[in-house]
Amino acid sequence: MSIDLQSYSQLLVCPACQSKLVVDGHSFVCRAEPCRLRYEVKDDIPVMLSDEALHTTPEEWAAIIQRATSANL
Ligand SMILES: [Zn+2]
């Protein structure tokens, strides 16, 4: 049984910059380009802590956003 990450992404915002998030695999990625943090989901709980977030590279981030926005069309 896994949580609906897509619905979570509508409710949560990035704790670092308050931007919206997109789903990438089993994690959330901040939509704000200067931020680009990735938040993992551990044991079905999104870890929304900027201290534990991972940085994505600009290339990674652009690909994630492109995938996420084209999937939502
Ligand atoms: Zn952010």
N, CA, C, O and the ligand as a Tripos MOL2 file, in Angstrom:
@<TRIPOS>MOLECULE
protein
  293   291    74     0     0
PROTEIN
NO_CHARGES

@<TRIPOS>ATOM
      1 N           0.8610   -1.1930    0.0000 N.3       1 MET1
      2 CA          0.0000    0.0000    0.0000 C.3       1 MET1
      3 C           0.8900    1.2320    0.0000 C.2       1 MET1
      4 O           1.6770    1.4440    0.9230 O.2       1 MET1
      5 N           0.7620    2.0170   -1.0100 N.am      2 SER2
      6 CA          1.6250    3.2060   -1.0130 C.3       2 SER2
      7 C           0.7830    4.4690   -1.1310 C.2       2 SER2
      8 O          -0.2810    4.4720   -1.7500 O.2       2 SER2
      9 N           1.2710    5.5110   -0.5400 N.am      3 ILE3
     10 CA          0.5230    6.7690   -0.5310 C.3       3 ILE3
     11 C           0.5060    7.3760   -1.9250 C.2       3 ILE3
     12 O           1.3590    7.0770   -2.7600 O.2       3 ILE3
     13 N          -0.4590    8.2140   -2.1570 N.am      4 ASP4
     14 CA         -0.5870    8.8780   -3.4400 C.3       4 ASP4
     15 C           0.2910   10.1370   -3.4460 C.2       4 ASP4
     16 O          -0.0980   11.2050   -2.9740 O.2       4 ASP4
     17 N           1.4790    9.9560   -3.9990 N.am      5 LEU5
     18 CA          2.4410   11.0630   -3.9530 C.3       5 LEU5
     19 C           1.9510   12.2780   -4.7230 C.2       5 LEU5
     20 O           2.2500   13.4210   -4.3790 O.2       5 LEU5
     21 N           1.1810   11.9970   -5.7850 N.am      6 GLN6
     22 CA          0.6860   13.1070   -6.5910 C.3       6 GLN6
     23 C          -0.2400   14.0120   -5.7560 C.2       6 GLN6
     24 O          -0.1720   15.2370   -5.8580 O.2       6 GLN6
     25 N          -1.1040   13.4000   -4.9330 N.am      7 SER7
     26 CA         -1.9750   14.2330   -4.0970 C.3       7 SER7
     27 C          -1.1770   14.9700   -3.0220 C.2       7 SER7
     28 O          -1.4620   16.1260   -2.7080 O.2       7 SER7
     29 N          -0.1810   14.2940   -2.4670 N.am      8 TYR8
     30 CA          0.6770   14.9660   -1.4830 C.3       8 TYR8
     31 C           1.3280   16.2010   -2.0880 C.2       8 TYR8
     32 O           1.4290   17.2450   -1.4440 O.2       8 TYR8
     33 N           1.7680   16.0660   -3.3370 N.am      9 SER9
     34 CA          2.5080   17.1760   -3.9460 C.3       9 SER9
     35 C           1.6310   18.4080   -4.1140 C.2       9 SER9
     36 O           2.1400   19.5240   -4.2170 O.2       9 SER9
     37 N           0.2890   18.2100   -4.1440 N.am     10 GLN10
     38 CA         -0.6160   19.3570   -4.2320 C.3      10 GLN10
     39 C          -0.7100   20.0790   -2.8860 C.2      10 GLN10
     40 O          -0.9860   21.2780   -2.8320 O.2      10 GLN10
     41 N          -0.4790   19.3380   -1.8070 N.am     11 LEU11
     42 CA         -0.6780   19.8800   -0.4580 C.3      11 LEU11
     43 C           0.5920   20.4650    0.1350 C.2      11 LEU11
     44 O           0.5530   21.4350    0.8920 O.2      11 LEU11
     45 N           1.7140   19.8630   -0.2190 N.am     12 LEU12
     46 CA          2.9700   20.2530    0.4200 C.3      12 LEU12
     47 C           3.6710   21.3490   -0.3670 C.2      12 LEU12
     48 O           3.4920   21.4750   -1.5780 O.2      12 LEU12
     49 N           4.4580   22.1290    0.3300 N.am     13 VAL13
     50 CA          5.3550   23.0710   -0.3500 C.3      13 VAL13
     51 C           6.7720   22.8180    0.1490 C.2      13 VAL13
     52 O           6.9790   22.2000    1.1940 O.2      13 VAL13
     53 N           7.7190   23.2970   -0.6000 N.am     14 CYS14
     54 CA          9.1210   23.1780   -0.2130 C.3      14 CYS14
     55 C           9.3500   23.9510    1.0900 C.2      14 CYS14
     56 O           9.0400   25.1400    1.1600 O.2      14 CYS14
     57 N           9.8910   23.2870    2.1260 N.am     15 PRO15
     58 CA         10.1120   23.9960    3.3940 C.3      15 PRO15
     59 C          11.2100   25.0610    3.2970 C.2      15 PRO15
     60 O          11.2860   25.9610    4.1340 O.2      15 PRO15
     61 N          12.0430   24.9540    2.2860 N.am     16 ALA16
     62 CA         13.1320   25.9210    2.1550 C.3      16 ALA16
     63 C          12.6700   27.2160    1.4930 C.2      16 ALA16
     64 O          13.1120   28.2990    1.8770 O.2      16 ALA16
     65 N          11.7790   27.1120    0.4950 N.am     17 CYS17
     66 CA         11.4320   28.3140   -0.2750 C.3      17 CYS17
     67 C           9.9250   28.4630   -0.5070 C.2      17 CYS17
     68 O           9.4990   29.4080   -1.1710 O.2      17 CYS17
     69 N           9.1110   27.5420    0.0320 N.am     18 GLN18
     70 CA          7.6520   27.6160   -0.0960 C.3      18 GLN18
     71 C           7.1500   27.4800   -1.5410 C.2      18 GLN18
     72 O           6.0190   27.8670   -1.8370 O.2      18 GLN18
     73 N           7.9640   26.9460   -2.4240 N.am     19 SER19
     74 CA          7.4910   26.7030   -3.7840 C.3      19 SER19
     75 C           6.7600   25.3750   -3.8580 C.2      19 SER19
     76 O           6.8650   24.5350   -2.9650 O.2      19 SER19
     77 N           6.0150   25.2040   -4.9480 N.am     20 LYS20
     78 CA          5.3310   23.9250   -5.1510 C.3      20 LYS20
     79 C           6.3350   22.8480   -5.5090 C.2      20 LYS20
     80 O           7.4760   23.1210   -5.8820 O.2      20 LYS20
     81 N           5.8610   21.5850   -5.3810 N.am     21 LEU21
     82 CA          6.7260   20.4320   -5.6050 C.3      21 LEU21
     83 C           6.2040   19.5980   -6.7590 C.2      21 LEU21
     84 O           5.0140   19.6240   -7.0700 O.2      21 LEU21
     85 N           7.0980   18.8610   -7.3890 N.am     22 VAL22
     86 CA          6.6810   17.8700   -8.3670 C.3      22 VAL22
     87 C           7.1330   16.5010   -7.8770 C.2      22 VAL22
     88 O           8.0800   16.3890   -7.0980 O.2      22 VAL22
     89 N           6.4450   15.4590   -8.3440 N.am     23 VAL23
     90 CA          6.7980   14.0920   -7.9670 C.3      23 VAL23
     91 C           7.8360   13.5690   -8.9480 C.2      23 VAL23
     92 O           7.6770   13.7100  -10.1610 O.2      23 VAL23
     93 N           8.8940   12.9680   -8.4270 N.am     24 ASP24
     94 CA          9.8770   12.3060   -9.2780 C.3      24 ASP24
     95 C          10.1880   10.9600   -8.6520 C.2      24 ASP24
     96 O          10.8900   10.8840   -7.6440 O.2      24 ASP24
     97 N           9.6620    9.8930   -9.2550 N.am     25 GLY25
     98 CA          9.8470    8.5620   -8.6760 C.3      25 GLY25
     99 C           9.2630    8.5210   -7.2840 C.2      25 GLY25
    100 O           8.0710    8.7640   -7.0970 O.2      25 GLY25
    101 N          10.1010    8.2140   -6.2990 N.am     26 HIS26
    102 CA          9.6250    8.1320   -4.9190 C.3      26 HIS26
    103 C          10.1500    9.3260   -4.1190 C.2      26 HIS26
    104 O          10.5830    9.1840   -2.9750 O.2      26 HIS26
    105 N          10.1010   10.4990   -4.7430 N.am     27 SER27
    106 CA         10.5710   11.6960   -4.0420 C.3      27 SER27
    107 C           9.8540   12.9170   -4.6000 C.2      27 SER27
    108 O           9.1770   12.8390   -5.6250 O.2      27 SER27
    109 N          10.0080   14.0330   -3.9210 N.am     28 PHE28
    110 CA          9.4640   15.3050   -4.3790 C.3      28 PHE28
    111 C          10.6190   16.2310   -4.7290 C.2      28 PHE28
    112 O          11.6600   16.2270   -4.0720 O.2      28 PHE28
    113 N          10.4170   17.0190   -5.7690 N.am     29 VAL29
    114 CA         11.4520   17.9710   -6.1530 C.3      29 VAL29
    115 C          10.8280   19.3650   -6.2060 C.2      29 VAL29
    116 O           9.7370   19.5550   -6.7410 O.2      29 VAL29
    117 N          11.5400   20.3210   -5.6430 N.am     30 CYS30
    118 CA         11.0870   21.7130   -5.6110 C.3      30 CYS30
    119 C          11.0620   22.2780   -7.0390 C.2      30 CYS30
    120 O          11.9740   22.0470   -7.8330 O.2      30 CYS30
    121 N           9.9940   23.0230   -7.3370 N.am     31 ARG31
    122 CA          9.8680   23.6070   -8.6670 C.3      31 ARG31
    123 C          10.7300   24.8440   -8.8860 C.2      31 ARG31
    124 O          10.9160   25.2860  -10.0190 O.2      31 ARG31
    125 N          11.2510   25.3970   -7.8020 N.am     32 ALA32
    126 CA         12.0080   26.6450   -7.9320 C.3      32 ALA32
    127 C          13.4350   26.3610   -8.3760 C.2      32 ALA32
    128 O          14.1560   25.6170   -7.7120 O.2      32 ALA32
    129 N          13.8410   26.9440   -9.4860 N.am     33 GLU33
    130 CA         15.1590   26.6330  -10.0400 C.3      33 GLU33
    131 C          16.3210   26.9920   -9.1050 C.2      33 GLU33
    132 O          17.2890   26.2340   -9.0410 O.2      33 GLU33
    133 N          16.2660   28.1060   -8.3840 N.am     34 PRO34
    134 CA         17.4140   28.4100   -7.5000 C.3      34 PRO34
    135 C          17.5340   27.4290   -6.3340 C.2      34 PRO34
    136 O          18.6000   27.3090   -5.7310 O.2      34 PRO34
    137 N          16.4570   26.7350   -6.0180 N.am     35 CYS35
    138 CA         16.4010   25.8420   -4.8560 C.3      35 CYS35
    139 C          16.7300   24.4060   -5.2580 C.2      35 CYS35
    140 O          17.7170   23.8340   -4.7940 O.2      35 CYS35
    141 N          15.8830   23.8200   -6.1390 N.am     36 ARG36
    142 CA         16.1400   22.4900   -6.7350 C.3      36 ARG36
    143 C          16.3400   21.3730   -5.7190 C.2      36 ARG36
    144 O          17.0370   20.4030   -6.0180 O.2      36 ARG36
    145 N          15.7570   21.4740   -4.5310 N.am     37 LEU37
    146 CA         15.9580   20.4180   -3.5370 C.3      37 LEU37
    147 C          15.0600   19.2220   -3.8060 C.2      37 LEU37
    148 O          13.9430   19.3560   -4.3070 O.2      37 LEU37
    149 N          15.5750   18.0570   -3.4630 N.am     38 ARG38
    150 CA         14.8140   16.8130   -3.5870 C.3      38 ARG38
    151 C          14.5260   16.2760   -2.1830 C.2      38 ARG38
    152 O          15.4240   16.1630   -1.3490 O.2      38 ARG38
    153 N          13.2590   15.9510   -1.9440 N.am     39 TYR39
    154 CA         12.8450   15.3980   -0.6550 C.3      39 TYR39
    155 C          12.4460   13.9550   -0.8500 C.2      39 TYR39
    156 O          11.5940   13.6410   -1.6820 O.2      39 TYR39
    157 N          13.0650   13.0770   -0.0790 N.am     40 GLU40
    158 CA         12.7760   11.6570   -0.2110 C.3      40 GLU40
    159 C          11.5300   11.2790    0.5760 C.2      40 GLU40
    160 O          11.1360   11.9660    1.5180 O.2      40 GLU40
    161 N          10.9230   10.1750    0.1680 N.am     41 VAL41
    162 CA          9.8010    9.6140    0.9090 C.3      41 VAL41
    163 C          10.3090    8.3340    1.5630 C.2      41 VAL41
    164 O          10.6740    7.3770    0.8790 O.2      41 VAL41
    165 N          10.3280    8.3280    2.9020 N.am     42 LYS42
    166 CA         10.8460    7.1570    3.6290 C.3      42 LYS42
    167 C           9.7120    6.5070    4.3900 C.2      42 LYS42
    168 O           8.9990    7.1730    5.1410 O.2      42 LYS42
    169 N           9.5390    5.1950    4.1980 N.am     43 ASP43
    170 CA          8.4390    4.4700    4.8490 C.3      43 ASP43
    171 C           7.1130    5.1790    4.6280 C.2      43 ASP43
    172 O           6.3100    5.3220    5.5490 O.2      43 ASP43
    173 N           6.8940    5.6210    3.3900 N.am     44 ASP44
    174 CA          5.6540    6.3090    2.9950 C.3      44 ASP44
    175 C           5.4530    7.6620    3.6770 C.2      44 ASP44
    176 O           4.3500    8.2080    3.6470 O.2      44 ASP44
    177 N           6.4830    8.1990    4.2800 N.am     45 ILE45
    178 CA          6.3730    9.5240    4.9070 C.3      45 ILE45
    179 C           7.3240   10.4830    4.1830 C.2      45 ILE45
    180 O           8.5370   10.2730    4.1690 O.2      45 ILE45
    181 N           6.7630   11.5310    3.5880 N.am     46 PRO46
    182 CA          7.6500   12.5070    2.9410 C.3      46 PRO46
    183 C           8.5210   13.1970    3.9960 C.2      46 PRO46
    184 O           8.0120   13.7140    4.9900 O.2      46 PRO46
    185 N           9.8160   13.1990    3.7720 N.am     47 VAL47
    186 CA         10.7380   13.8410    4.7180 C.3      47 VAL47
    187 C          10.9300   15.2850    4.2780 C.2      47 VAL47
    188 O          11.8270   15.5970    3.4950 O.2      47 VAL47
    189 N          10.0710   16.1610    4.7970 N.am     48 MET48
    190 CA         10.0650   17.5410    4.3430 C.3      48 MET48
    191 C          10.9600   18.4010    5.2340 C.2      48 MET48
    192 O          10.4950   19.3210    5.9070 O.2      48 MET48
    193 N          12.2380   18.0830    5.2220 N.am     49 LEU49
    194 CA         13.2130   18.8220    6.0160 C.3      49 LEU49
    195 C          14.3080   19.2960    5.0760 C.2      49 LEU49
    196 O          14.9370   18.4890    4.3920 O.2      49 LEU49
    197 N          14.5360   20.5930    5.0410 N.am     50 SER50
    198 CA         15.5510   21.0750    4.1090 C.3      50 SER50
    199 C          16.9430   20.5570    4.4910 C.2      50 SER50
    200 O          17.8140   20.4420    3.6280 O.2      50 SER50
    201 N          17.1630   20.2420    5.7840 N.am     51 ASP51
    202 CA         18.4430   19.6780    6.2150 C.3      51 ASP51
    203 C          18.7110   18.3090    5.6010 C.2      51 ASP51
    204 O          19.8610   17.9410    5.3620 O.2      51 ASP51
    205 N          17.6290   17.5540    5.3470 N.am     52 GLU52
    206 CA         17.7880   16.1970    4.8230 C.3      52 GLU52
    207 C          17.5850   16.1280    3.3220 C.2      52 GLU52
    208 O          17.7270   15.0650    2.7190 O.2      52 GLU52
    209 N          17.2540   17.2530    2.7220 N.am     53 ALA53
    210 CA         16.9930   17.2670    1.2880 C.3      53 ALA53
    211 C          18.2980   17.1080    0.5070 C.2      53 ALA53
    212 O          19.3820   17.4410    0.9860 O.2      53 ALA53
    213 N          18.1530   16.5910   -0.7010 N.am     54 LEU54
    214 CA         19.3200   16.4190   -1.5700 C.3      54 LEU54
    215 C          19.2850   17.4910   -2.6450 C.2      54 LEU54
    216 O          18.2120   17.9260   -3.0630 O.2      54 LEU54
    217 N          20.4520   17.9130   -3.0880 N.am     55 HIS55
    218 CA         20.5110   18.8930   -4.1750 C.3      55 HIS55
    219 C          20.5090   18.1760   -5.5070 C.2      55 HIS55
    220 O          21.2120   17.1810   -5.6850 O.2      55 HIS55
    221 N          19.7180   18.6790   -6.4480 N.am     56 THR56
    222 CA         19.7950   18.1510   -7.8030 C.3      56 THR56
    223 C          20.6450   19.1190   -8.6260 C.2      56 THR56
    224 O          20.7280   20.3090   -8.3210 O.2      56 THR56
    225 N          21.2610   18.5960   -9.6530 N.am     57 THR57
    226 CA         22.0250   19.4660  -10.5540 C.3      57 THR57
    227 C          21.0400   20.2050  -11.4500 C.2      57 THR57
    228 O          19.8980   19.7680  -11.5970 O.2      57 THR57
    229 N          21.4610   21.3230  -12.0570 N.am     58 PRO58
    230 CA         20.5600   22.0530  -12.9720 C.3      58 PRO58
    231 C          20.0350   21.1550  -14.0870 C.2      58 PRO58
    232 O          18.8770   21.2840  -14.4850 O.2      58 PRO58
    233 N          20.8710   20.2430  -14.6000 N.am     59 GLU59
    234 CA         20.4610   19.3490  -15.6920 C.3      59 GLU59
    235 C          19.4060   18.3530  -15.2010 C.2      59 GLU59
    236 O          18.3820   18.1320  -15.8470 O.2      59 GLU59
    237 N          19.6940   17.7580  -14.0300 N.am     60 GLU60
    238 CA         18.7460   16.8160  -13.4200 C.3      60 GLU60
    239 C          17.4060   17.5010  -13.1860 C.2      60 GLU60
    240 O          16.3460   16.9780  -13.5290 O.2      60 GLU60
    241 N          17.4880   18.6890  -12.5910 N.am     61 TRP61
    242 CA         16.2800   19.4330  -12.2250 C.3      61 TRP61
    243 C          15.4410   19.7360  -13.4740 C.2      61 TRP61
    244 O          14.2270   19.5370  -13.4750 O.2      61 TRP61
    245 N          16.0920   20.2130  -14.5240 N.am     62 ALA62
    246 CA         15.3660   20.5690  -15.7540 C.3      62 ALA62
    247 C          14.6490   19.3470  -16.3250 C.2      62 ALA62
    248 O          13.5120   19.4470  -16.7860 O.2      62 ALA62
    249 N          15.3230   18.1900  -16.2920 N.am     63 ALA63
    250 CA         14.7270   16.9570  -16.8200 C.3      63 ALA63
    251 C          13.5330   16.5290  -15.9650 C.2      63 ALA63
    252 O          12.5120   16.0880  -16.4930 O.2      63 ALA63
    253 N          13.6650   16.6600  -14.6500 N.am     64 ILE64
    254 CA         12.5850   16.2750  -13.7290 C.3      64 ILE64
    255 C          11.3600   17.1570  -13.9620 C.2      64 ILE64
    256 O          10.2390   16.6580  -14.0550 O.2      64 ILE64
    257 N          11.5750   18.4550  -14.0560 N.am     65 ILE65
    258 CA         10.4580   19.3860  -14.2400 C.3      65 ILE65
    259 C           9.7780   19.1410  -15.5790 C.2      65 ILE65
    260 O           8.5520   19.1910  -15.6870 O.2      65 ILE65
    261 N          10.5790   18.8790  -16.5830 N.am     66 GLN66
    262 CA         10.0170   18.6300  -17.9050 C.3      66 GLN66
    263 C           9.1620   17.3660  -17.9060 C.2      66 GLN66
    264 O           8.0580   17.3460  -18.4490 O.2      66 GLN66
    265 N           9.6970   16.3030  -17.2820 N.am     67 ARG67
    266 CA          8.9300   15.0500  -17.1620 C.3      67 ARG67
    267 C           7.6330   15.2730  -16.4070 C.2      67 ARG67
    268 O           6.5660   14.8410  -16.8430 O.2      67 ARG67
    269 N           7.7350   15.9590  -15.2610 N.am     68 ALA68
    270 CA          6.5700   16.1480  -14.4000 C.3      68 ALA68
    271 C           5.5060   17.0030  -15.0870 C.2      68 ALA68
    272 O           4.3170   16.7020  -14.9900 O.2      68 ALA68
    273 N           5.9150   18.0520  -15.7710 N.am     69 THR69
    274 CA          4.9080   18.9270  -16.3730 C.3      69 THR69
    275 C           4.2920   18.2740  -17.5970 C.2      69 THR69
    276 O           3.1120   18.4920  -17.8730 O.2      69 THR69
    277 N           5.0510   17.4830  -18.3370 N.am     70 SER70
    278 CA          4.4310   16.8370  -19.4900 C.3      70 SER70
    279 C           3.4980   15.7110  -19.0550 C.2      70 SER70
    280 O           2.5270   15.4130  -19.7510 O.2      70 SER70
    281 N           3.7780   15.0810  -17.9120 N.am     71 ALA71
    282 CA          2.9040   14.0280  -17.3880 C.3      71 ALA71
    283 C           1.5890   14.5940  -16.8870 C.2      71 ALA71
    284 O           0.5800   13.8880  -16.8680 O.2      71 ALA71
    285 N           1.5820   15.8510  -16.4810 N.am     72 ASN72
    286 CA          0.3770   16.4640  -15.9260 C.3      72 ASN72
    287 C          -0.5290   17.0750  -16.9710 C.2      72 ASN72
    288 O          -1.6150   17.5550  -16.6460 O.2      72 ASN72
    289 N          -0.1030   17.0640  -18.2180 N.am     73 LEU73
    290 CA         -0.9160   17.7030  -19.2510 C.3      73 LEU73
    291 C          -2.1780   16.8970  -19.5330 C.2      73 LEU73
    292 O          -2.9840   17.2860  -20.3780 O.2      73 LEU73
    293 ZN         12.4940   25.0070   -2.7200 Zn       74 ZN74
@<TRIPOS>BOND
     1     1     2 1
     2     2     3 1
     3     3     4 2
     4     3     5 am
     5     5     6 1
     6     6     7 1
     7     7     8 2
     8     7     9 am
     9     9    10 1
    10    10    11 1
    11    11    12 2
    12    11    13 am
    13    13    14 1
    14    14    15 1
    15    15    16 2
    16    15    17 am
    17    17    18 1
    18    18    19 1
    19    19    20 2
    20    19    21 am
    21    21    22 1
    22    22    23 1
    23    23    24 2
    24    23    25 am
    25    25    26 1
    26    26    27 1
    27    27    28 2
    28    27    29 am
    29    29    30 1
    30    30    31 1
    31    31    32 2
    32    31    33 am
    33    33    34 1
    34    34    35 1
    35    35    36 2
    36    35    37 am
    37    37    38 1
    38    38    39 1
    39    39    40 2
    40    39    41 am
    41    41    42 1
    42    42    43 1
    43    43    44 2
    44    43    45 am
    45    45    46 1
    46    46    47 1
    47    47    48 2
    48    47    49 am
    49    49    50 1
    50    50    51 1
    51    51    52 2
    52    51    53 am
    53    53    54 1
    54    54    55 1
    55    55    56 2
    56    55    57 am
    57    57    58 1
    58    58    59 1
    59    59    60 2
    60    59    61 am
    61    61    62 1
    62    62    63 1
    63    63    64 2
    64    63    65 am
    65    65    66 1
    66    66    67 1
    67    67    68 2
    68    67    69 am
    69    69    70 1
    70    70    71 1
    71    71    72 2
    72    71    73 am
    73    73    74 1
    74    74    75 1
    75    75    76 2
    76    75    77 am
    77    77    78 1
    78    78    79 1
    79    79    80 2
    80    79    81 am
    81    81    82 1
    82    82    83 1
    83    83    84 2
    84    83    85 am
    85    85    86 1
    86    86    87 1
    87    87    88 2
    88    87    89 am
    89    89    90 1
    90    90    91 1
    91    91    92 2
    92    91    93 am
    93    93    94 1
    94    94    95 1
    95    95    96 2
    96    95    97 am
    97    97    98 1
    98    98    99 1
    99    99   100 2
   100    99   101 am
   101   101   102 1
   102   102   103 1
   103   103   104 2
   104   103   105 am
   105   105   106 1
   106   106   107 1
   107   107   108 2
   108   107   109 am
   109   109   110 1
   110   110   111 1
   111   111   112 2
   112   111   113 am
   113   113   114 1
   114   114   115 1
   115   115   116 2
   116   115   117 am
   117   117   118 1
   118   118   119 1
   119   119   120 2
   120   119   121 am
   121   121   122 1
   122   122   123 1
   123   123   124 2
   124   123   125 am
   125   125   126 1
   126   126   127 1
   127   127   128 2
   128   127   129 am
   129   129   130 1
   130   130   131 1
   131   131   132 2
   132   131   133 am
   133   133   134 1
   134   134   135 1
   135   135   136 2
   136   135   137 am
   137   137   138 1
   138   138   139 1
   139   139   140 2
   140   139   141 am
   141   141   142 1
   142   142   143 1
   143   143   144 2
   144   143   145 am
   145   145   146 1
   146   146   147 1
   147   147   148 2
   148   147   149 am
   149   149   150 1
   150   150   151 1
   151   151   152 2
   152   151   153 am
   153   153   154 1
   154   154   155 1
   155   155   156 2
   156   155   157 am
   157   157   158 1
   158   158   159 1
   159   159   160 2
   160   159   161 am
   161   161   162 1
   162   162   163 1
   163   163   164 2
   164   163   165 am
   165   165   166 1
   166   166   167 1
   167   167   168 2
   168   167   169 am
   169   169   170 1
   170   170   171 1
   171   171   172 2
   172   171   173 am
   173   173   174 1
   174   174   175 1
   175   175   176 2
   176   175   177 am
   177   177   178 1
   178   178   179 1
   179   179   180 2
   180   179   181 am
   181   181   182 1
   182   182   183 1
   183   183   184 2
   184   183   185 am
   185   185   186 1
   186   186   187 1
   187   187   188 2
   188   187   189 am
   189   189   190 1
   190   190   191 1
   191   191   192 2
   192   191   193 am
   193   193   194 1
   194   194   195 1
   195   195   196 2
   196   195   197 am
   197   197   198 1
   198   198   199 1
   199   199   200 2
   200   199   201 am
   201   201   202 1
   202   202   203 1
   203   203   204 2
   204   203   205 am
   205   205   206 1
   206   206   207 1
   207   207   208 2
   208   207   209 am
   209   209   210 1
   210   210   211 1
   211   211   212 2
   212   211   213 am
   213   213   214 1
   214   214   215 1
   215   215   216 2
   216   215   217 am
   217   217   218 1
   218   218   219 1
   219   219   220 2
   220   219   221 am
   221   221   222 1
   222   222   223 1
   223   223   224 2
   224   223   225 am
   225   225   226 1
   226   226   227 1
   227   227   228 2
   228   227   229 am
   229   229   230 1
   230   230   231 1
   231   231   232 2
   232   231   233 am
   233   233   234 1
   234   234   235 1
   235   235   236 2
   236   235   237 am
   237   237   238 1
   238   238   239 1
   239   239   240 2
   240   239   241 am
   241   241   242 1
   242   242   243 1
   243   243   244 2
   244   243   245 am
   245   245   246 1
   246   246   247 1
   247   247   248 2
   248   247   249 am
   249   249   250 1
   250   250   251 1
   251   251   252 2
   252   251   253 am
   253   253   254 1
   254   254   255 1
   255   255   256 2
   256   255   257 am
   257   257   258 1
   258   258   259 1
   259   259   260 2
   260   259   261 am
   261   261   262 1
   262   262   263 1
   263   263   264 2
   264   263   265 am
   265   265   266 1
   266   266   267 1
   267   267   268 2
   268   267   269 am
   269   269   270 1
   270   270   271 1
   271   271   272 2
   272   271   273 am
   273   273   274 1
   274   274   275 1
   275   275   276 2
   276   275   277 am
   277   277   278 1
   278   278   279 1
   279   279   280 2
   280   279   281 am
   281   281   282 1
   282   282   283 1
   283   283   284 2
   284   283   285 am
   285   285   286 1
   286   286   287 1
   287   287   288 2
   288   287   289 am
   289   289   290 1
   290   290   291 1
   291   291   292 2
@<TRIPOS>SUBSTRUCTURE
     1 MET1         2 RESIDUE 1 A MET
     2 SER2         6 RESIDUE 1 A SER
     3 ILE3        10 RESIDUE 1 A ILE
     4 ASP4        14 RESIDUE 1 A ASP
     5 LEU5        18 RESIDUE 1 A LEU
     6 GLN6        22 RESIDUE 1 A GLN
     7 SER7        26 RESIDUE 1 A SER
     8 TYR8        30 RESIDUE 1 A TYR
     9 SER9        34 RESIDUE 1 A SER
    10 GLN10       38 RESIDUE 1 A GLN
    11 LEU11       42 RESIDUE 1 A LEU
    12 LEU12       46 RESIDUE 1 A LEU
    13 VAL13       50 RESIDUE 1 A VAL
    14 CYS14       54 RESIDUE 1 A CYS
    15 PRO15       58 RESIDUE 1 A PRO
    16 ALA16       62 RESIDUE 1 A ALA
    17 CYS17       66 RESIDUE 1 A CYS
    18 GLN18       70 RESIDUE 1 A GLN
    19 SER19       74 RESIDUE 1 A SER
    20 LYS20       78 RESIDUE 1 A LYS
    21 LEU21       82 RESIDUE 1 A LEU
    22 VAL22       86 RESIDUE 1 A VAL
    23 VAL23       90 RESIDUE 1 A VAL
    24 ASP24       94 RESIDUE 1 A ASP
    25 GLY25       98 RESIDUE 1 A GLY
    26 HIS26      102 RESIDUE 1 A HIS
    27 SER27      106 RESIDUE 1 A SER
    28 PHE28      110 RESIDUE 1 A PHE
    29 VAL29      114 RESIDUE 1 A VAL
    30 CYS30      118 RESIDUE 1 A CYS
    31 ARG31      122 RESIDUE 1 A ARG
    32 ALA32      126 RESIDUE 1 A ALA
    33 GLU33      130 RESIDUE 1 A GLU
    34 PRO34      134 RESIDUE 1 A PRO
    35 CYS35      138 RESIDUE 1 A CYS
    36 ARG36      142 RESIDUE 1 A ARG
    37 LEU37      146 RESIDUE 1 A LEU
    38 ARG38      150 RESIDUE 1 A ARG
    39 TYR39      154 RESIDUE 1 A TYR
    40 GLU40      158 RESIDUE 1 A GLU
    41 VAL41      162 RESIDUE 1 A VAL
    42 LYS42      166 RESIDUE 1 A LYS
    43 ASP43      170 RESIDUE 1 A ASP
    44 ASP44      174 RESIDUE 1 A ASP
    45 ILE45      178 RESIDUE 1 A ILE
    46 PRO46      182 RESIDUE 1 A PRO
    47 VAL47      186 RESIDUE 1 A VAL
    48 MET48      190 RESIDUE 1 A MET
    49 LEU49      194 RESIDUE 1 A LEU
    50 SER50      198 RESIDUE 1 A SER
    51 ASP51      202 RESIDUE 1 A ASP
    52 GLU52      206 RESIDUE 1 A GLU
    53 ALA53      210 RESIDUE 1 A ALA
    54 LEU54      214 RESIDUE 1 A LEU
    55 HIS55      218 RESIDUE 1 A HIS
    56 THR56      222 RESIDUE 1 A THR
    57 THR57      226 RESIDUE 1 A THR
    58 PRO58      230 RESIDUE 1 A PRO
    59 GLU59      234 RESIDUE 1 A GLU
    60 GLU60      238 RESIDUE 1 A GLU
    61 TRP61      242 RESIDUE 1 A TRP
    62 ALA62      246 RESIDUE 1 A ALA
    63 ALA63      250 RESIDUE 1 A ALA
    64 ILE64      254 RESIDUE 1 A ILE
    65 ILE65      258 RESIDUE 1 A ILE
    66 GLN66      262 RESIDUE 1 A GLN
    67 ARG67      266 RESIDUE 1 A ARG
    68 ALA68      270 RESIDUE 1 A ALA
    69 THR69      274 RESIDUE 1 A THR
    70 SER70      278 RESIDUE 1 A SER
    71 ALA71      282 RESIDUE 1 A ALA
    72 ASN72      286 RESIDUE 1 A ASN
    73 LEU73      290 RESIDUE 1 A LEU
    74 ZN74       293 GROUP 0 **** ****
